[in-house]
Amino acid sequence: MRLLERVRKEWFMVGIVVAIGAAKLKPSVGVNGGPLKPEITVSYIAVATIFFNSGLSLKTEFADSRLHASPRVFCRDFNQGSWWK
């Protein structure tokens, strides 16, 4: 029972060890042009997922204040840009 509790507590490290072991046993899965297509998944999907997760972790007060500031900045810049015409 204590082993199961320890594995549940350290699930991330267990996952890393399993992933490294799987990569050692079958390296052809992650090679360029392989089934995982790392040239696409790492450069686009992984980066988009990281930014999406960091956006989800923002506090709502911070996001609301940013949304209220953007129309003001847009209107100010738009009005100043039309002075030259």
C-alpha positions as CSV (number, residue, x, y, z in Angstrom):
1,M,0.0,0.0,0.0
2,R,2.8,2.4,0.8
3,L,4.4,1.8,-2.7
4,L,1.1,2.7,-4.4
5,E,0.8,5.9,-2.3
6,R,4.4,6.8,-3.2
7,V,3.8,6.3,-6.9
8,R,0.6,8.5,-6.8
9,K,2.6,11.2,-5.0
10,E,5.5,11.0,-7.5
11,W,3.4,10.5,-10.6
12,F,5.4,13.0,-12.7
13,M,8.8,11.3,-12.0
14,V,7.3,7.9,-12.7
15,G,6.0,9.2,-16.0
16,I,9.4,10.7,-17.0
17,V,11.1,7.3,-16.2
18,V,8.5,5.5,-18.3
19,A,8.9,7.9,-21.2
20,I,12.7,7.6,-21.1
21,G,12.4,3.8,-21.0
22,A,10.0,3.7,-23.9
23,A,12.4,6.0,-25.9
24,K,15.3,3.7,-25.2
25,L,13.4,0.6,-26.3
26,K,11.9,2.1,-29.5
27,P,13.8,5.2,-30.6
28,S,12.4,5.0,-34.2
29,V,9.1,6.5,-32.9
30,G,10.6,9.9,-32.2
31,V,13.0,10.2,-35.1
32,N,12.5,12.9,-37.8
33,G,9.8,11.7,-40.2
34,G,8.6,9.1,-37.7
35,P,5.1,8.6,-36.4
36,L,5.3,11.4,-33.9
37,K,6.5,13.9,-36.5
38,P,8.7,15.9,-34.0
39,E,9.5,18.5,-36.6
40,I,5.8,19.6,-36.3
41,T,4.7,18.5,-32.8
42,V,7.6,20.1,-31.0
43,S,7.8,23.3,-32.9
44,Y,4.1,24.1,-33.1
45,I,1.9,22.0,-31.0
46,A,4.1,21.9,-27.9
47,V,4.8,25.6,-27.9
48,A,1.1,26.4,-28.4
49,T,0.2,24.0,-25.6
50,I,2.7,25.7,-23.2
51,F,1.3,29.2,-24.0
52,F,-2.3,28.0,-23.7
53,N,-1.6,26.4,-20.3
54,S,0.2,29.6,-19.0
55,G,-2.8,31.6,-20.2
56,L,-5.2,29.4,-18.3
57,S,-3.2,30.0,-15.1
58,L,-3.6,33.8,-15.3
59,K,-5.7,35.4,-12.6
60,T,-9.0,36.7,-13.9
61,E,-8.4,40.1,-12.4
62,F,-5.2,40.5,-14.4
63,A,-7.0,39.4,-17.6
64,D,-9.9,41.7,-17.0
65,S,-7.7,44.7,-16.5
66,R,-5.8,44.0,-19.7
67,L,-9.1,43.7,-21.7
68,H,-10.3,47.1,-20.4
69,A,-7.0,48.8,-21.2
70,S,-6.8,47.7,-24.9
71,P,-9.7,49.7,-26.3
72,R,-8.4,52.8,-24.7
73,V,-5.0,52.3,-26.1
74,F,-6.4,51.5,-29.5
75,C,-8.6,54.6,-29.6
76,R,-5.8,56.9,-28.4
77,D,-3.4,55.5,-31.1
78,F,-6.1,55.7,-33.8
79,N,-7.0,59.3,-32.9
80,Q,-3.3,60.4,-32.9
81,G,-2.7,58.7,-36.2
82,S,-5.5,60.6,-37.9
83,W,-4.0,64.0,-36.9
84,W,-1.6,63.8,-39.7
85,K,-4.2,63.6,-42.5
